[in-house]
Amino acid sequence: MFYSFIELLIYYKYMSKVMLKKTAKPFVKWVGGKSKLVPILLSYFPNEFNNYYEPFVGGGALYFSINASSSYINDLNEVLISAYINIKDRLDDVISALRSIENEYNQLNSLESKKEFYLSKRKLFNQLQNDDFNKTILLIFINKTCFNGMYRENSKGEYNIPFGKHESPTICDEKNLRLVSEHLKKTTITQSSYEDAIKSAKKGDLIYFDPPYDPLNTTSSFTTYQAGGFTSQDQEKLRDTFKKLSDKGCYVMLSNSDTPLINELYKEFTINKIYASRSINSNGKKRGKVKEVLVTNYAKK
């Protein structure tokens, strides 16, 4: 399945603008990332809005693409949110530590020794407690050196992605990290439930929900990147939150799978069908274009 002509036109117009300005991009690769969908998502934004909220921020591709007067980003993943805070508040320390671990990794002579190094850092990452700074460094390191840039936790909440056989990856992207830190200056960062994250939202604010997706089938494991999961009851609860924000006069937009459940839950709102590229999958044959829904409580501009 291919993008439509209009979607391609939107994408290339967006990319031409991006090439002319320095824009931050996600500092980690995250399951469900929206980097390739950003221009399409932006085309569905309201003409004007006040504050911007993203309660399931993940890698933050959409967040980094906009310049709101003030933003509020949130995620339930404590390690990820600590990384955002450390890059915002301790940028030079982050860069120094990443440069050190990058040099150490790249000086190893064989993939086998690099694999052993990776596994030792993954083990340390899972063991560290009450040390959010070093967890930030290890999170970025293993994200750049693991298989396919995935983040996934097992039922115990442990990171369990295998080594990615990278010879000399860029672990310390100093230029982008500085852009990320600058972008975060006008942003409130929280680690809480999505309900708490949007409590201060008012009429005229824009909230974008990008939750764990409703599974396309019973064997789908796409939403299992974090221990705990997101059930159909959670999807219904999120719909109720969507409606409350809409009734308050907020602009609300949500991404999810094109499943019977999601279409039924949001049938009173505008449901747009778009195609997203899925590049994170252990089975290469299951990567490609997948139809999604983009729900809004307002008409497209």
C-alpha positions in Angstrom: 0.0 0.0 0.0 1.4 3.4 -1.0 0.8 7.0 0.2 -1.7 9.0 -1.8 -0.5 11.8 -4.1 -1.7 14.4 -1.6 0.1 12.8 1.3 3.3 12.6 -0.7 2.9 16.3 -1.7 2.5 17.2 2.0 5.5 15.2 2.9 7.9 16.8 0.4 6.6 20.3 1.2 7.3 19.7 4.8 10.8 18.2 4.1 11.7 21.2 2.0 11.0 23.5 5.0 12.9 21.2 7.4 16.0 21.4 5.2 16.0 25.2 5.6 16.0 25.3 9.4 17.7 23.5 12.3 15.1 21.2 13.9 15.6 18.8 16.8 14.8 15.2 16.2 14.2 12.3 18.6 17.4 11.3 20.5 16.2 7.7 20.8 14.3 5.4 18.5 10.9 4.4 20.0 8.3 1.9 19.1 5.4 3.6 17.4 7.6 6.6 16.5 6.0 9.2 14.2 9.0 10.6 12.4 7.7 9.6 8.9 4.2 10.7 9.7 5.0 14.2 11.0 4.0 16.1 7.9 0.7 14.3 7.6 -0.1 14.8 11.3 0.7 18.5 11.0 -1.7 18.9 8.1 -4.5 17.9 10.5 -3.5 20.5 13.2 -6.0 23.3 13.9 -5.0 26.7 12.4 -4.3 28.1 15.9 -4.0 26.7 19.4 -2.5 27.8 22.7 -0.6 25.2 24.7 0.5 21.8 23.3 0.1 18.6 25.3 1.5 15.2 24.4 0.8 12.7 27.3 2.4 9.7 25.5 5.4 11.5 24.2 7.7 8.5 23.4 10.5 9.6 21.1 8.7 13.0 20.5 9.0 13.3 16.8 5.8 15.4 16.5 6.6 17.4 19.6 10.0 18.4 18.2 8.5 19.5 14.9 6.3 22.2 16.4 7.1 25.5 18.1 4.3 26.1 20.6 4.4 29.0 23.1 4.5 26.3 25.8 4.4 22.5 25.7 3.7 19.8 28.2 5.1 16.3 27.5 4.7 13.2 29.6 5.3 9.5 29.5 4.8 6.7 32.0 8.3 5.4 31.3 10.4 6.8 34.1 13.8 6.1 32.4 12.7 7.9 29.2 11.4 11.0 31.1 14.6 11.1 33.2 16.5 11.3 29.9 14.4 14.2 28.7 15.1 16.0 32.0 18.8 15.3 32.0 19.2 16.5 28.5 17.3 19.7 29.4 19.2 20.4 32.7 22.5 18.6 32.4 23.3 18.7 28.7 27.1 19.1 29.0 27.4 16.2 31.4 25.2 14.0 29.1 27.4 14.9 26.1 30.6 14.2 28.0 29.4 10.8 29.3 28.1 9.7 25.9 31.3 10.7 24.1 33.2 8.6 26.6 31.1 5.4 26.2 31.1 5.9 22.4 34.9 6.0 22.3 35.1 3.0 24.5 32.7 1.0 22.3 34.3 2.1 19.0 37.8 1.2 20.1 36.8 -2.5 20.5 38.3 -4.6 17.7 35.6 -7.2 17.0 31.8 -7.5 16.9 32.1 -10.2 19.5 33.9 -7.9 22.0 31.3 -5.2 21.2 28.5 -7.7 21.9 30.0 -8.5 25.3 30.3 -4.8 26.0 26.7 -4.2 25.0 25.4 -7.1 27.1 27.4 -5.9 30.2 25.9 -2.4 29.8 22.4 -3.8 29.3 22.8 -5.8 32.5 24.0 -2.7 34.3 21.0 -0.8 32.9 18.6 -3.3 34.4 20.3 -3.4 37.7 20.7 0.4 38.3 18.4 2.0 40.8 18.3 5.5 42.1 20.8 6.7 39.5 18.8 8.4 36.8 21.8 10.1 35.1 23.7 7.0 34.4 20.5 5.2 33.3 20.0 8.0 30.8 23.5 7.4 29.4 22.9 3.7 29.2 19.5 4.1 27.7 20.9 6.1 24.8 23.8 3.8 24.4 21.8 0.6 24.2 19.2 2.3 22.0 21.9 3.1 19.5 23.6 -0.3 19.6 20.7 -2.8 20.1 18.8 -4.7 17.4 16.7 -2.3 15.2 16.7 0.5 17.8 13.9 -1.1 19.7 12.8 -0.4 23.3 11.0 -3.3 24.9 10.6 -4.6 28.5 9.7 -8.1 29.7 7.1 -8.8 32.3 9.7 -7.9 35.0 10.3 -4.5 33.5 13.7 -5.4 32.2 15.2 -4.3 28.9 15.7 -7.4 26.8 16.6 -6.4 23.2 19.6 -8.3 21.8 22.7 -6.8 20.3 22.4 -5.1 16.9 25.9 -5.8 15.4 26.7 -2.2 14.9 30.3 -1.5 14.0 30.7 2.2 14.7 27.3 3.9 15.5 26.9 7.6 16.4 26.1 7.4 20.1 26.8 11.0 21.0 25.0 13.2 18.4 26.1 16.4 20.1 24.5 18.7 17.5 21.1 17.1 17.9 21.3 16.9 21.6 21.9 20.6 21.8 18.9 21.3 19.6 16.8 18.9 21.8 17.9 20.7 25.0 17.0 24.1 23.5 13.6 22.8 22.4 12.9 21.5 25.9 13.4 25.0 27.5 9.8 26.0 27.0 8.5 22.6 28.0 7.1 21.1 31.2 8.2 17.5 31.5 6.3 15.0 33.7 6.2 11.3 34.4 2.7 10.3 35.4 -0.6 8.9 34.1 -2.0 10.6 31.0 -5.0 11.7 33.1 -2.7 13.7 35.4 -0.7 15.0 32.5 -3.6 16.8 30.9 -5.3 18.1 34.1 -4.2 21.7 33.4 -5.4 21.7 29.7 -7.8 24.5 28.9 -10.1 25.7 26.1 -8.0 26.4 23.0 -5.2 24.0 24.0 -4.2 21.1 21.7 -3.8 17.6 23.1 -2.3 14.8 20.9 -2.7 11.3 22.2 -0.4 8.6 20.8 -1.2 5.6 23.2 -0.1 2.0 22.8 -2.2 0.8 19.9 -5.1 -1.5 19.9 -3.7 -4.9 18.6 -4.5 -5.6 15.0 -4.9 -9.3 16.0 -4.7 -11.6 19.0 -1.0 -12.4 18.4 0.1 -8.9 17.9 2.9 -7.8 20.3 3.3 -4.3 19.0 2.2 -2.6 22.2 4.4 -4.7 24.5 7.3 -2.3 24.6 6.6 -1.6 28.3 5.6 -3.9 31.1 1.9 -3.6 31.9 0.3 -3.3 28.5 -2.7 -1.3 27.5 -6.0 -3.2 27.5 -9.3 -2.6 25.6 -10.7 -1.2 28.9 -7.8 1.3 28.9 -8.8 2.3 25.4 -12.3 3.0 26.5 -11.1 5.0 29.4 -8.9 7.1 27.1 -11.9 7.7 24.8 -13.8 9.1 27.9 -10.8 11.4 28.5 -10.8 12.5 24.9 -14.5 13.3 25.1 -14.1 15.3 28.4 -11.4 17.4 26.8 -13.5 18.0 23.7 -16.4 19.1 25.9 -14.1 21.5 27.6 -13.3 23.2 24.3 -9.8 21.7 23.7 -8.6 20.6 20.3 -8.0 16.8 20.6 -6.2 14.5 18.2 -5.5 10.8 18.6 -3.6 8.1 16.6 -4.4 4.4 16.9 -4.9 1.2 14.9 -7.7 0.9 12.4 -9.6 -1.7 14.3 -13.3 -2.3 14.9 -12.9 -1.3 18.6 -11.2 2.0 17.9 -13.7 2.9 15.1 -16.6 2.1 17.4 -15.2 4.1 20.4 -14.6 7.3 18.3 -17.6 7.1 16.0 -19.0 10.4 17.2 -15.8 12.2 16.2 -14.0 12.7 12.8 -12.0 9.5 11.9 -9.4 10.0 9.2 -7.6 7.0 7.6 -3.9 7.4 7.0 -1.0 5.0 6.2 2.0 4.7 8.4 5.3 3.0 7.8 6.2 0.3 10.3 10.0 -0.4 10.4 10.3 -1.8 13.9 9.4 -5.5 13.7 11.6 -8.6 14.3 10.0 -10.1 11.1 11.1 -8.0 8.1 8.1 -9.3 6.1 5.7 -7.5 8.5 7.3 -4.1 8.0 5.7 -1.7 5.6 2.6 0.5 5.2 -0.2 -0.1 7.7 -3.5 1.8 7.8 -4.2 3.8 11.0 -6.8 6.1 12.2 -6.3 9.7 13.1 -9.2 10.9 15.2 -10.0 14.6 15.7 -12.8 16.5 17.4 -12.6 19.2 14.8 -12.6 19.4 11.0 -9.4 19.4 9.0 -8.1 22.9 8.2 
